[in-house]
Amino acid sequence: MREWSKKYLGILGFSILLLSASFEIYLRFILECETSFEYGWAGFVTMAATQTIQDTLNQKIFSKYSEKVKTRFIFFVIFSTIFMLATIYHYSLSH
């Protein structure tokens, strides 16, 4: 799983960004439906998180630190991404 993540996690995040942005454009401009959930921002947050995790695994960032520090940073990125997505969802419910 780690080797797969090193190679393809960034591509997966970019694909999620493209799909979510395309879906939001489709909803807003073709169906003319006002959605309160920001699919584009959720895709961007997901793409940024997956790219950061891939760069950490490929040792582009934190190359001088131990595996323990890298693992903790990856968990921090995952939990902060979940928090940001929950915030986007909560914001969409209130508006």
C-alpha positions in Angstrom: 0.0 0.0 0.0 2.9 2.3 0.8 4.4 1.9 -2.7 1.1 2.4 -4.4 0.7 5.6 -2.3 4.1 6.8 -3.3 3.2 6.5 -7.0 -0.5 7.2 -7.4 -1.8 9.2 -4.4 -1.2 12.6 -6.1 -3.0 11.4 -9.3 -5.9 10.2 -7.2 -6.1 13.6 -5.5 -5.9 15.5 -8.8 -8.7 13.2 -10.2 -10.9 14.0 -7.2 -10.3 17.7 -7.8 -11.2 17.5 -11.4 -14.4 15.4 -10.7 -15.6 17.7 -7.9 -14.9 20.9 -9.9 -16.7 19.4 -12.9 -19.6 18.3 -10.8 -19.9 21.8 -9.3 -19.7 23.5 -12.7 -22.4 21.0 -14.0 -24.7 21.8 -11.0 -24.3 25.6 -11.1 -24.2 26.4 -14.8 -25.9 23.5 -16.6 -28.7 22.6 -14.1 -28.7 26.1 -12.6 -29.1 24.5 -9.2 -27.7 26.5 -6.2 -26.0 24.0 -4.0 -24.9 25.0 -0.6 -22.0 22.5 -0.5 -18.8 23.7 -2.1 -17.7 20.7 -4.1 -14.8 22.6 -5.6 -13.3 23.6 -2.3 -13.7 20.0 -0.9 -11.9 18.7 -4.0 -9.1 21.2 -3.5 -8.7 20.3 0.2 -8.6 16.6 -0.7 -6.1 17.2 -3.5 -3.8 19.2 -1.3 -3.9 16.6 1.4 -3.1 13.7 -0.9 -0.3 15.6 -2.6 1.2 16.5 0.8 1.1 12.9 1.9 2.6 11.7 -1.3 5.5 14.2 -1.0 6.1 13.1 2.5 6.2 9.5 1.5 8.6 10.3 -1.4 10.8 12.2 1.0 10.5 15.5 -0.8 9.6 17.1 2.5 10.8 16.1 6.0 13.6 14.1 4.4 15.9 14.6 7.5 13.3 13.4 10.0 12.6 9.9 11.3 9.7 7.7 10.2 7.9 8.4 13.5 7.8 12.1 12.7 6.7 11.5 9.2 3.9 9.2 10.3 2.7 11.7 12.9 2.7 14.4 10.2 0.7 12.2 7.9 -1.9 11.6 10.6 -2.0 15.4 11.3 -2.7 16.0 7.6 -5.4 13.4 7.5 -7.1 14.7 10.7 -6.8 18.3 9.6 -8.3 17.4 6.2 -11.3 15.7 7.9 -11.7 18.8 10.0 -11.7 21.1 7.0 -14.2 18.9 5.1 -16.4 18.8 8.2 -16.2 22.6 8.4 -17.1 23.0 4.7 -20.1 20.6 5.3 -21.2 22.5 8.4 -21.0 25.8 6.6 -23.1 24.4 3.8 -25.8 23.4 6.3 -26.0 26.8 7.8 -26.4 28.6 4.5 
